[in-house]
Amino acid sequence: QVQLVESGGGLVQPGGSLRLSCKASGVIFNLLTMAWYRQAPEKQRELVASINSGGGTVYAGSVKGRFTISRDNAKNTVYLQMNSLKPEDTAVYSCNVWGSNTWGQGTLVTVSS
């Protein structure tokens, strides 16, 4: 059974940083493309970043240069380092096995002064 467990969210001031983690189980992690999505209140879920098995990355334009996705295959974990956070980054962040309907429970990131 595939499971994804996110952690690392919280309240941060504008300009601050957070690192999210997503630990996967029940999968051959090193072969998978992993992604982070976010959903803000009353908005549709959007792709934030993805990373393939070779380490290639793709970012949404709104986070490029501020967020970094990475992975540690030995730990079955994908990370999202978020810097220079803005109030509009406030959302529930979830990780996903690319192309699947497998999601974690999500972690709330609130950027506010």
N, C-alpha and C positions, 0 to 999 in steps of 0.2 A: 504494500500500500504506500503510495507516494504521500509524503508529508512535507510541508514547507512551513517553517516557523520564523517569523520576523521579530526583530528586536531593535532597540536603539532610538525609538522616537521620543518626543518630549517637547517641552516648551523652550524656545530659544529666541533671543532678541534679534531684530534685523541686523544683518552683517555677521551673525554668528555661524557656527558650524555644528554639524551632527554627522555621525556615521551610523548607517543602518546595516544590519546583518540579516541574512536569510540562510538558515541551515536546512538543507534538504536531506531526506532519507527515503529509502525505497526506490532509488534511481541510480543509474550508472552516471554519476554526476559529470564526470570529466568529458563525456560525449555530448552533453546537452548545451544548447543555447539557453541562457537565462536572461530574464528581463525584470526590470522594475517598472511598475505602473503607479499612478496616483489618481485619486479621485477627490476633488474638492467638493464642498457642499453645493448641491444643486447643479453640478457640472458632470459631464461624462468622464469616464475613466480615460486617461491618456497615457501613452507610452512615454516613459522618462528616459530609459536607457536600456541597451541590451549588450550582452557579451557572448560571443560564440566560443566553441571549444578551443579554438586557436588563440583566443584572447582579443580578437577583433571586436571593436566597440562601435556602437551607434548611439547618438544622443539627440534628444529633442532640441530644437533650436533655442527654446527658452531656458535651457539649463547648460548649454554648451559653454565650456570654459569655467563653469562654477562647480559642476558635479563630476565625479569620477566613479565609474563602475569598475569593479575588479572581482577576482575570484581566487579562492584557495581550494584547489581540487583535493588536497590532502584532508581538508576539513569539511568538504562538501558544502562550502559556504560561498555565497556571493555577497558583496558589499556595495554600498552606495555612500561615498564620501560627499557630503553636501557642504559647500562653502559659500560665503557671501549670500546667506539666505535672505529672502525677501518675504514680505507678508503674503504675496501671491503664491508662494511655495506651500502654504498651509494646505494640508490634505492628508488623507489616509494613504499610506504607501504600502503597496503589496508586491511581492515577488511572484514570478510565474515561470513555469517551464514553457519555453517558447512554443506556441502553437497548440498548447494543451489547455484543458479546462481545469487545471490544477492550480489552486491559489492558496496562499497563506491567509491567516486571519487579519493581516494588516497591522500597521503600526502608525499611530497618529503623530504627525509633525505639525506643531503650531508655531508660527513665527509672528511674534507680537512683542511690542514694548510695554 
